[in-house]
Amino acid sequence: MIVSVSEGDDIVEKHPLIFSTADLIIINKIDIAEAVNADADKMVRDARIINPRIDVLKMSLKTGEGFDKWVEFIFMA
């Protein structure tokens, strides 16, 4: 599942069922988190409360941050 910080850091609270069944969450656009007043770490915490086994990748396609971890995840799957 891919979410953007621009959706708000309460996205997990709004849609808990989706996160409870997901194997992976990619939190994208972390480079704009401060600008949109979102806390990506809160999104991670909330997702792990609902689903302790969920894998989480925080990334920004704009800056490339976290992209290497995404590629690694794909090849390990």
C-alpha positions in Angstrom: 0.0 0.0 0.0 1.3 3.4 -0.9 0.3 6.6 1.0 1.5 10.1 0.8 2.2 12.4 3.8 0.0 14.9 2.0 -2.9 12.7 2.9 -2.3 13.6 6.5 -0.7 11.7 9.4 -4.2 10.6 10.5 -4.6 8.4 7.4 -4.1 5.2 9.4 -6.7 6.2 12.0 -9.2 6.9 9.2 -8.7 3.6 7.4 -7.5 1.0 10.0 -8.9 -2.0 8.2 -6.8 -1.4 5.2 -3.6 -1.2 7.3 -4.5 -4.2 9.4 -4.3 -6.5 6.3 -1.4 -4.8 4.5 2.0 -6.5 4.3 3.8 -3.3 3.4 3.2 0.4 3.6 5.2 2.9 1.6 5.0 6.4 3.0 5.9 8.6 0.1 6.7 12.3 -0.3 8.5 12.5 3.1 10.4 15.4 1.7 7.2 17.6 2.1 6.1 16.3 5.5 7.0 19.5 7.3 5.3 21.7 4.6 2.0 19.8 5.0 2.3 19.5 8.7 2.4 15.7 8.7 4.4 13.4 11.0 5.6 10.4 9.0 6.9 8.8 12.2 3.3 9.0 13.7 2.0 7.2 10.6 4.6 4.4 11.2 3.6 4.1 14.9 -0.1 4.1 14.1 0.4 1.4 11.4 2.4 -0.8 13.8 -0.1 -0.5 16.5 -2.8 -1.8 14.2 -0.5 -4.3 12.5 2.7 -5.1 14.3 4.1 -7.2 11.5 3.7 -4.6 8.8 6.9 -3.6 6.9 7.2 0.2 6.5 9.3 2.1 4.0 9.5 5.9 4.1 10.7 7.4 0.9 10.7 10.4 -1.4 10.9 9.8 -5.2 11.8 13.5 -5.6 15.0 13.2 -3.4 15.6 9.5 -3.8 15.5 9.0 -0.1 14.5 5.4 0.7 14.4 4.3 -2.9 17.3 1.9 -2.5 15.4 0.2 0.3 12.3 -0.2 -1.9 14.4 -1.8 -4.7 16.0 -4.1 -2.1 12.6 -5.1 -0.8 11.4 -5.9 -4.4 14.4 -8.2 -5.0 14.1 -9.9 -1.7 10.4 -10.7 -2.1 
